[in-house]
């Protein structure tokens, strides 16, 4: 599933973003975040600007997939697998993804989620080209529909 925000227009020029949300998720890569900044003086349709992932060089903890020189993703069972190859990158992951502990999938009943199981995730980026508006896109993925991520609160902070 994905959610796309409206275009947030700011009174002042900005060069950084921080997005926080409260969520329930079962894998560290279940929720990815993207942004679409409108640079100062841009007057064309905002949909012509591509989505940019937060943390474009993010790598999951215990990631074993590697990328060959031909941009082919290989796993430990593949004959071309070599531990000296660069790790597979997953753009859009939250900050400090290696410190996040997802909710246990032992019981996925949404009716018994305790308040202490909600986690705050943060995505941030600084030193961007000056912009005066931005849109946010959240992409939620899972292999099991019973483990779909839940999102409650979203906070967007643009910095000058």
C-alpha positions as CSV (number, residue, x, y, z in Angstrom):
1,X,0.0,0.0,0.0
2,X,1.1,3.6,-0.4
3,X,0.0,6.9,0.9
4,X,0.9,10.2,-0.8
5,X,0.5,13.5,0.9
6,X,-0.8,16.7,-0.5
7,X,1.8,19.4,-1.4
8,X,2.9,21.1,1.8
9,X,3.8,24.8,1.0
10,X,6.1,26.7,3.3
11,X,6.3,30.5,3.9
12,X,10.2,30.3,4.2
13,X,12.8,28.5,2.1
14,X,13.9,25.2,3.6
15,X,16.9,22.9,3.1
16,X,16.1,20.0,5.4
17,X,13.3,17.6,6.3
18,X,12.5,15.3,9.3
19,X,9.5,13.0,9.2
20,X,8.3,11.1,12.3
21,X,5.5,8.6,12.5
22,X,4.1,6.2,15.1
23,X,3.7,2.7,13.7
24,X,3.3,-1.0,14.2
25,X,5.4,-3.2,11.8
26,X,6.9,-6.7,11.7
27,X,10.0,-6.3,9.5
28,X,12.5,-3.4,9.3
29,X,11.8,-2.8,5.7
30,X,8.0,-2.8,5.9
31,X,7.8,1.0,5.8
32,X,9.8,3.2,3.3
33,X,9.6,7.0,2.9
34,X,10.1,9.2,-0.1
35,X,9.9,13.0,-0.6
36,X,9.3,15.3,-3.6
37,X,10.7,18.8,-3.0
38,X,9.6,21.8,-5.1
39,X,12.8,23.9,-5.6
40,X,12.6,27.7,-5.3
41,X,11.3,29.2,-8.6
42,X,9.9,25.9,-9.9
43,X,6.6,26.6,-11.6
44,X,5.8,23.5,-13.6
45,X,3.7,20.6,-12.5
46,X,5.0,19.0,-9.3
47,X,4.3,15.5,-10.6
48,X,7.2,16.0,-13.1
49,X,9.7,15.8,-10.2
50,X,10.8,12.3,-9.3
51,X,10.3,10.9,-5.8
52,X,13.6,10.8,-3.8
53,X,14.1,8.1,-1.1
54,X,15.2,9.0,2.4
55,X,18.5,7.2,3.3
56,X,19.2,6.1,-0.3
57,X,22.2,4.0,0.8
58,X,20.3,2.1,3.6
59,X,21.3,-1.5,4.3
60,X,19.2,-3.8,6.3
61,X,20.8,-5.5,9.4
62,X,22.0,-9.0,8.6
63,X,21.6,-8.3,4.8
64,X,23.3,-11.1,2.9
65,X,22.3,-10.1,-0.7
66,X,25.2,-8.6,-2.7
67,X,25.3,-6.6,-6.0
68,X,27.7,-7.7,-8.8
69,X,29.5,-5.2,-11.2
70,X,26.6,-5.9,-13.6
71,X,24.0,-4.7,-11.0
72,X,22.7,-8.2,-10.6
73,X,21.5,-9.0,-7.0
74,X,22.9,-12.3,-5.8
75,X,22.3,-14.3,-2.6
76,X,24.5,-16.8,-0.7
77,X,23.1,-19.7,-2.8
78,X,24.0,-18.1,-6.1
79,X,27.3,-19.2,-7.8
80,X,28.3,-15.5,-8.4
81,X,28.0,-14.7,-4.7
82,X,31.2,-13.2,-3.2
83,X,31.3,-11.6,0.3
84,X,33.6,-8.8,-1.1
85,X,30.8,-7.5,-3.4
86,X,28.9,-4.5,-2.0
87,X,25.8,-5.1,0.0
88,X,22.4,-4.7,-1.6
89,X,21.0,-1.3,-0.7
90,X,17.4,-0.6,0.3
91,X,16.5,3.1,-0.2
92,X,13.8,4.7,1.9
93,X,14.5,3.0,5.2
94,X,14.2,4.9,8.4
95,X,17.2,6.4,10.3
96,X,19.1,3.9,12.4
97,X,17.3,1.0,11.0
98,X,19.8,-1.4,12.6
99,X,18.6,-0.3,16.1
100,X,14.9,-0.9,15.4
101,X,13.1,-3.9,16.9
102,X,10.0,-4.8,14.9
103,X,6.9,-6.2,16.7
104,X,6.8,-9.9,17.2
105,X,4.7,-11.8,14.7
106,X,3.7,-14.4,17.2
107,X,0.3,-12.7,17.6
108,X,-0.8,-10.3,14.8
109,X,-4.3,-9.6,16.1
110,X,-4.7,-5.8,15.7
111,X,-7.3,-5.9,18.5
112,X,-4.7,-6.6,21.2
113,X,-2.0,-4.2,20.3
114,X,-0.7,-2.6,23.5
115,X,0.2,1.1,23.6
116,X,3.9,0.3,24.3
117,X,4.2,-1.7,21.0
118,X,3.8,1.5,18.9
119,X,7.2,2.7,17.7
120,X,8.4,6.1,16.6
121,X,10.3,6.0,13.3
122,X,12.3,8.9,11.9
123,X,13.5,9.8,8.4
124,X,15.6,12.9,7.9
125,X,17.7,14.6,5.3
126,X,19.7,17.9,5.4
127,X,21.6,20.2,3.1
128,X,19.2,19.9,0.2
129,X,18.8,22.5,-2.5
130,X,16.5,25.2,-1.2
131,X,12.8,24.3,-1.6
132,X,9.5,26.0,-0.6
133,X,7.2,23.0,-0.8
134,X,7.3,19.2,-0.4
135,X,5.1,16.1,-0.8
136,X,5.7,12.9,1.1
137,X,5.0,9.3,0.0
138,X,4.9,6.3,2.4
139,X,5.2,2.8,0.9
140,X,4.2,-0.1,3.1
141,X,5.0,-3.7,2.0
142,X,4.7,-7.1,3.5
143,X,4.7,-10.7,2.3
144,X,1.9,-11.6,4.7
145,X,-1.3,-9.5,4.7
146,X,-1.9,-10.3,8.4
147,X,1.4,-8.4,9.1
148,X,0.4,-5.2,7.3
149,X,2.0,-2.1,8.9
150,X,-0.2,0.3,10.8
151,X,0.5,4.0,11.0
152,X,-1.1,6.4,13.5
153,X,0.6,9.8,13.7
154,X,2.8,11.7,11.2
155,X,4.9,14.7,12.0
156,X,6.7,16.7,9.2
157,X,9.3,19.3,10.2
158,X,11.0,21.4,7.5
159,X,14.2,23.2,8.6
160,X,15.8,26.3,7.2
